[in-house]
Amino acid sequence: MGEAGMRRTPLFVAGLIVAVATMGMSAPAQADFDLVVTWPANTVVNTANGYTITVSDPGGPDSLKAQWFDGTSTFVEDIPQDGTKALTLHDGVGQFTIFRCHATTCVDTGVSSPVLSVYSGITLDGEVTAPSAGSAASVQLTVGSPVTTGNIAIKWRVFDESDPGTDLASGSRSVPGEGTWAMSLTLPVGLAEGTHQLELTAKADPGDGEVTATVQTPLIIDKTGPEVDASLDFSTFFPAKDNYRDKATVTATSAEAVRYDFWAKTADESFYQQYRHMSARAPGEAAVVPWNGKDNSNTPLPAGDYILEVRAFDAVDNMTVTEFPVTLDLATTKTLTWGARVAPKSRVDTSFVGRCSQLASPSDRGWARSLGLYSGTSCTSTKKRADDVVVTFSKLVPTAVEGRYLSFTVAAWAGQAKGAAGSTAKLTYVAATGAKQGAGRIKGKLGWTDGDTVPGAGMVRDVGGDQVVTWQVGVQKGSQIDVRRFSLTVEYVGLVEPDGTVIAPPA
């Protein structure tokens, strides 16, 4: 039979554009001479076992070629016209077709193999998806195969890189076939904390012999609770709604992803409630959680000592507990007025007495702990402040909430000394910065002289934790004044307990 009865299609051979037939093309109208190809019986082929055909083409002209086509890829190779040929195999599902070629033209002979499933192996990827606390390992594995595999056996083992021959744990599982699978591997009790290696081996037999693939991935055993940096803003708080320490707030951070539970309890645990849960915070992200001193039914708790408990959990539920003692106090802020009467002698801080002047205690009137400020008693010079007498006084005052002093006043029971008509003295307030502010003049007969009432802010200075106000009285140019006592008045914001007791605010 001549070539006229054969179908011609393009074929790529040795770099030349020649006729190719694609899989599924219909057979030619007439058989190709006496060509006989004997195909192996198996249709699932392991490349390791080979695929050998027997060709008989008595009297056939030209040459023969075998084309493999799997739907996307085409491979062509020469075959003998008489004898056997081990065909080159390619992974996938496809078919061999025999072509007869002359010069640059090839035609389909109509002789094809059965559809073949060809495989050379399988692929395996695996990873541990999260650290383990030691009881189980969460693993995701992906098995790939060019053909359907059926059931795939999975063997696994855990070992240390320093001793790869010793299994710390091992086991076997199976998956239904190729694809991505999640599994949990049970680990033995006592597996040491640290980084180990997990080896996974997949074994499958698609139908023409077993193939295997192995992968290793780190397995981290973490049995230690997360490191948490936690702090409490106020160890004593006052839940009355007056914008002063109304809540006790815990701030917690960790270098790893952590979720938190916050609890409040008494020391004897007669009260023990969780007041907040926070889902996992990102590494370094702060959890900022206030407690308002109420139980979960929104009922205010009694005053007393409590403990705030912070439970931090890492990805495998290892827990770290941090506790903060906290005092719940029911005092509220109120505007208070404090006053005190003091003897001048007992409140002297410093004094300056010029060479012509005198500071007497008691004063010439003989009052206990009084002072007499007498200018120019021994000479009349005013050089280098010879006629000056300046006395600085100070007095402790109550501690205000957040330094909220509202007003400050000093009054003096004083007046001109005997035989010193027309004498005057200057009353001066000394601010916390040391700046001086005139507050009035003492003059005339004995009696109360009220100094100016000034804003309290800035008039009170902190001395080693004590709150102190300072003022001065000074004379010059021959004035002589007797001072019997002072009266101080400070208006401030203080803390008052429900029973009326005034308490100092916490530092």
C-alpha positions in Angstrom: 0.0 0.0 0.0 1.4 3.4 -0.9 1.5 6.5 1.1 -1.5 8.0 -0.6 -3.8 6.1 1.8 -2.1 7.6 5.0 -2.8 10.7 7.0 -0.1 13.4 7.3 0.3 15.7 10.3 3.1 18.1 11.5 5.8 16.5 13.5 9.0 18.0 15.1 11.9 15.7 14.4 15.6 16.7 14.9 14.9 20.3 14.6 12.9 20.0 11.3 9.2 20.9 11.0 7.6 17.6 10.0 4.3 15.9 10.4 2.9 15.4 14.1 -0.1 13.5 15.3 -1.7 14.4 18.5 -3.2 11.9 20.9 -6.8 11.0 20.1 -6.4 11.5 16.4 -8.5 9.0 14.4 -6.7 6.0 12.8 -5.9 6.3 9.1 -8.4 4.9 6.6 -6.2 1.9 5.7 -3.7 -0.2 7.7 0.0 0.6 7.3 1.6 -2.2 5.3 2.3 -5.2 7.5 3.4 -3.1 10.6 2.9 -5.0 13.8 3.9 -3.5 17.2 3.6 -5.7 20.3 3.0 -3.6 23.4 3.6 -4.7 27.0 0.5 -5.8 28.8 0.8 -3.4 31.8 -0.8 0.0 31.5 0.7 1.4 34.7 4.5 1.8 34.2 7.3 2.5 36.6 10.1 4.1 34.7 12.6 2.0 36.7 11.1 -1.2 35.1 11.2 0.1 31.5 8.8 -0.3 28.6 10.0 -2.4 25.7 8.1 -2.9 22.5 8.6 -5.4 19.7 8.3 -4.1 16.1 7.8 -6.1 12.9 7.6 -4.1 9.7 8.5 -6.5 6.8 9.0 -4.6 3.7 7.9 -1.3 5.1 9.4 1.7 3.4 11.2 4.6 5.0 11.7 4.8 8.9 9.5 4.6 12.0 9.2 6.9 14.9 7.4 6.7 18.2 5.7 9.8 19.6 4.7 10.2 23.2 1.8 12.7 23.9 0.3 13.4 27.3 -2.0 16.3 26.4 0.5 19.0 26.9 4.0 17.6 26.0 5.2 15.7 22.9 8.4 13.6 22.7 9.6 11.7 19.6 12.2 9.0 19.1 13.4 6.6 16.4 12.4 2.9 16.6 13.6 0.0 14.5 11.6 -1.6 11.8 12.4 -5.0 13.0 13.4 -5.8 16.6 12.8 -4.5 20.1 13.0 -1.0 21.5 13.0 0.3 25.1 11.0 3.5 24.8 11.9 6.6 26.7 9.3 7.1 29.4 8.0 10.4 30.7 5.9 10.9 33.9 2.2 11.4 33.3 -0.8 9.8 31.6 -0.4 9.5 27.8 0.0 7.3 24.8 2.6 6.3 22.2 1.8 6.5 18.5 3.8 5.1 15.6 4.6 7.3 12.6 6.2 6.4 9.3 8.6 9.1 8.0 10.1 10.0 4.6 12.4 13.0 4.4 10.6 15.8 6.2 7.1 14.3 6.2 5.6 11.8 8.7 2.3 10.1 8.7 0.3 8.4 11.4 0.4 4.6 10.9 -2.8 4.1 13.0 -0.8 2.0 15.5 -0.9 3.3 19.1 -0.3 1.9 22.6 -2.9 1.7 25.3 -3.2 4.8 27.4 -0.4 4.5 29.9 0.1 5.9 33.5 3.8 6.5 33.8 5.6 7.3 37.0 9.2 7.6 38.2 8.5 8.6 41.8 6.5 10.7 44.1 7.3 14.1 45.8 6.9 14.9 49.5 6.9 18.2 51.3 6.2 18.5 55.0 6.4 21.0 57.8 5.6 21.3 61.4 2.9 24.1 61.5 3.5 25.2 65.1 5.8 24.6 68.1 4.8 21.6 70.3 4.4 21.5 74.1 5.7 17.9 73.8 2.5 15.8 73.6 1.8 16.1 69.9 3.2 17.6 66.7 0.9 19.3 64.1 2.2 18.5 60.6 1.1 19.5 57.1 2.4 17.3 54.3 1.9 17.4 50.6 2.3 14.3 48.4 2.7 14.8 44.6 2.5 12.1 41.9 2.1 12.2 38.1 -0.4 9.3 38.4 -3.0 8.1 40.8 -1.3 6.4 43.7 -4.0 5.1 45.9 -3.2 4.7 49.6 0.2 6.2 50.7 2.0 4.9 53.8 3.7 7.5 55.9 6.5 6.7 58.4 7.9 9.3 60.7 10.6 9.5 63.2 12.1 12.2 65.5 15.9 12.5 66.1 18.5 15.0 67.1 21.0 16.2 64.5 23.8 15.3 66.8 22.7 11.7 66.9 20.7 11.0 63.7 20.9 7.2 64.2 18.8 7.2 67.4 15.1 7.6 67.2 13.5 9.6 70.0 10.1 8.9 68.7 8.6 7.1 65.6 5.3 5.9 64.2 3.3 5.3 61.0 0.3 6.8 59.4 -1.4 6.7 56.0 -3.1 9.2 53.7 -5.7 8.3 50.9 -3.5 9.5 48.1 -1.7 12.5 46.6 -2.7 15.9 47.9 -2.2 18.1 51.0 -2.9 16.6 54.4 -2.9 17.7 58.0 -2.1 15.3 60.8 -1.3 15.2 64.5 1.6 12.9 65.6 1.5 11.7 69.1 4.9 12.2 70.9 6.2 10.3 73.8 6.2 11.7 77.3 9.5 13.2 78.3 10.7 14.4 75.0 13.3 17.1 75.8 12.7 20.7 75.2 14.5 22.2 72.2 14.8 21.8 68.4 14.7 18.3 67.0 14.3 16.9 63.5 11.2 15.2 62.2 11.7 12.9 59.2 8.8 11.9 57.1 8.9 9.1 54.5 6.1 8.4 52.1 5.7 5.1 50.3 3.3 4.3 47.4 2.7 1.6 44.7 0.7 3.0 41.9 0.8 -0.4 40.2 4.2 -1.2 38.9 6.5 -1.1 42.0 7.0 1.0 45.1 8.4 4.5 45.1 9.3 6.6 48.1 10.1 10.1 49.1 11.6 11.6 52.3 11.6 15.0 53.8 13.0 16.5 57.1 11.7 19.5 59.0 12.5 21.1 62.4 10.3 20.2 65.3 10.5 22.6 68.2 9.5 21.3 71.6 8.5 24.2 73.9 7.5 23.5 77.5 8.3 26.9 78.9 5.8 29.6 79.5 6.2 32.9 77.6 8.4 35.7 79.0 6.0 38.5 79.8 6.8 42.1 80.8 3.9 43.2 82.9 3.3 46.3 85.1 0.5 47.8 87.2 0.0 51.5 87.1 -1.5 52.0 90.6 -1.0 49.7 93.6 -3.8 51.6 95.3 -6.9 52.9 93.4 -10.1 54.6 94.2 -13.1 53.4 92.0 -15.3 56.4 92.8 -15.9 58.2 89.5 -14.0 61.4 90.1 -11.2 60.9 87.5 -8.6 60.1 90.1 -7.1 56.6 89.9 -10.6 55.2 89.1 -9.1 52.0 87.8 -6.0 49.8 88.3 -4.6 49.0 84.9 -2.3 46.2 83.9 0.0 46.5 80.9 1.6 43.3 79.5 3.8 42.6 76.5 5.8 39.6 75.2 8.3 39.0 72.4 6.1 36.2 71.2 2.4 35.9 70.3 0.5 35.6 73.6 -3.1 35.5 74.7 -4.1 36.6 78.1 -6.6 36.0 80.9 -6.9 38.6 83.7 -8.2 37.6 87.1 -9.0 39.4 90.4 -8.9 37.6 93.7 -8.5 37.9 97.4 -5.6 36.3 99.2 -7.8 33.5 100.6 -9.5 33.1 97.1 -12.9 33.6 98.6 -13.3 36.0 95.7 -11.8 34.8 92.5 -13.1 35.9 89.1 -11.8 36.3 85.6 -12.6 39.9 84.5 -11.0 39.9 81.0 -9.8 37.6 78.2 -7.7 38.9 75.4 -7.0 36.9 72.2 -3.5 36.5 71.0 -1.5 39.7 70.8 1.2 40.0 68.1 4.8 39.9 69.3 5.5 43.2 71.1 1.8 44.3 71.0 0.7 45.5 74.5 -2.4 44.2 76.3 -3.7 47.1 78.4 -6.5 46.0 80.7 -8.1 48.1 83.5 -10.0 46.7 86.5 -12.7 48.9 88.0 -13.1 47.1 91.4 -16.4 45.4 90.5 -17.4 41.8 90.2 -18.7 40.3 87.0 -22.3 41.3 87.9 -21.0 44.9 88.0 -21.4 45.1 91.8 -18.8 47.2 93.6 -16.5 45.2 95.8 -15.7 46.1 99.4 -12.5 48.1 100.2 -9.5 45.9 100.9 -6.5 44.1 99.5 -6.8 42.2 96.3 -4.5 40.4 93.8 -4.6 40.9 90.1 -3.4 37.8 88.3 -2.2 37.8 84.7 -2.1 34.5 82.9 -0.2 34.5 79.6 -0.5 31.6 77.2 1.8 30.9 74.2 0.8 29.1 71.0 1.1 25.6 72.7 -0.7 26.7 75.9 2.4 27.0 78.1 1.4 29.4 80.8 3.2 32.2 82.8 1.4 33.8 85.8 2.2 37.3 87.1 0.5 38.7 90.2 0.2 42.2 91.5 -1.1 43.1 94.9 -3.6 46.0 94.8 -5.5 48.0 97.4 -9.1 49.0 96.6 -9.9 52.2 98.6 -13.3 53.8 98.7 -12.1 57.3 99.4 -13.2 60.1 97.1 -11.7 63.5 96.2 -13.1 66.6 97.9 -12.1 70.2 98.2 -10.8 70.8 101.7 -9.7 73.7 103.8 -6.8 73.3 106.1 -5.7 75.8 108.7 -3.0 76.1 111.4 -1.8 78.7 113.9 1.9 78.6 114.6 4.3 80.5 116.9 6.9 82.4 114.9 9.9 81.1 116.8 9.0 77.5 116.0 8.7 78.1 112.3 11.9 80.0 111.5 13.8 78.6 108.5 16.5 81.2 108.0 17.1 84.8 109.0 19.1 87.8 108.0 20.0 90.5 110.6 21.9 93.6 109.5 24.7 94.9 111.8 22.6 97.8 113.1 19.6 95.7 113.8 18.2 93.0 116.1 16.1 89.8 116.0 14.7 89.2 119.5 13.0 86.1 120.8 10.8 86.5 122.7 9.9 90.0 121.6 10.1 92.9 124.0 6.5 92.1 125.0 7.6 88.8 126.4 5.2 86.5 124.5 6.4 82.9 124.5 8.0 81.9 121.2 7.3 85.4 119.7 9.8 87.4 117.6 10.8 91.0 117.6 12.2 92.3 114.3 13.9 95.6 115.2 15.7 97.7 112.6 18.4 100.2 113.4 18.6 99.6 117.1 22.4 100.2 117.4 23.1 102.5 114.5 21.3 104.3 111.6 23.4 103.1 108.7 21.6 101.5 105.7 24.7 100.4 103.9 25.0 96.7 103.0 21.5 96.2 104.5 22.7 97.1 107.9 19.2 98.1 108.9 17.5 94.9 107.5 15.9 92.1 109.5 14.4 89.4 107.2 13.0 86.1 108.7 12.0 83.2 106.5 9.3 80.8 107.9 8.1 77.4 106.6 5.4 75.0 107.6 4.3 71.5 106.4 0.9 71.3 104.8 -1.3 68.3 103.9 -0.5 66.5 100.6 -3.0 67.4 97.9 -4.2 65.0 95.3 -2.0 65.4 92.3 -0.6 68.6 93.7 -4.0 70.3 93.4 -3.5 73.2 95.8 -6.2 75.8 95.1 -5.3 78.8 97.4 -2.9 79.9 100.1 -3.1 82.6 102.7 -0.9 83.8 105.6 -2.2 86.1 108.4 0.0 87.6 111.1 -1.0 88.7 114.6 1.6 91.5 114.9 2.1 95.2 115.2 4.5 98.0 116.0 6.8 97.5 119.0 6.5 99.6 122.1 7.6 103.2 121.3 7.9 102.4 117.6 4.8 104.2 116.2 4.6 104.2 112.4 6.6 101.0 112.0 5.7 98.6 109.2 6.8 95.2 108.0 6.6 93.5 104.6 4.9 90.1 104.3 6.2 88.1 101.3 5.3 84.6 99.9 8.1 82.5 98.5 7.0 80.2 95.6 8.3 76.7 95.1 10.7 78.0 92.5 12.1 80.5 95.0 10.4 83.5 93.4 9.1 86.0 95.9 5.7 87.6 95.8 4.6 90.6 98.0 1.5 89.7 100.0 0.9 92.8 102.1 2.2 95.0 104.9 2.0 94.7 108.7 1.5 98.1 110.3 -0.2 99.9 113.2 -1.3 98.6 116.5 -1.3 94.9 117.4 -3.9 92.8 115.6 -4.5 90.4 112.7 -3.1 91.4 109.3 -4.4 89.2 106.5 -2.0 88.6 103.7 -3.1 88.2 100.1 -5.0 85.0 99.1 -3.1 83.6 96.1 -3.5 80.6 93.9 -2.0 77.6 95.6 -0.5 76.1 92.5 3.3 76.7 92.6 3.3 77.9 96.2 4.0 74.4 97.7 7.4 72.7 97.3 8.3 69.1 97.9 11.0 68.6 100.4 11.9 64.9 100.7 8.3 63.9 100.2 6.9 66.6 102.5 4.9 69.5 101.2 6.1 72.8 102.5 4.9 76.5 102.2 7.3 79.3 102.8 6.9 83.0 103.7 8.9 85.9 105.0 8.5 89.0 107.2 11.0 91.8 106.9 11.7 95.3 108.4 14.1 98.1 107.5 14.7 101.8 108.0 14.2 101.8 111.7 10.8 99.9 111.8 10.3 97.7 114.8 7.6 95.0 114.7 6.5 92.3 117.2 5.0 89.1 115.8 3.1 86.9 118.2 1.7 84.2 115.8 0.8 83.3 112.2 -2.4 81.7 110.8 -2.1 79.7 107.6 -5.0 78.7 105.4 -4.6 76.2 102.4 -7.5 75.2 100.2 -6.7 71.9 98.4 -8.1 68.7 96.9 -7.8 65.9 99.3 -9.0 62.3 99.8 -11.8 61.6 102.2 -12.9 58.1 103.3 -16.6 57.3 103.6 -16.4 57.8 107.4 -15.0 61.4 106.9 -11.4 60.5 107.6 -9.0 62.5 105.5 -6.1 60.4 104.1 -2.9 61.3 102.3 -3.0 60.3 98.6 -0.6 57.5 97.6 2.8 58.6 96.4 
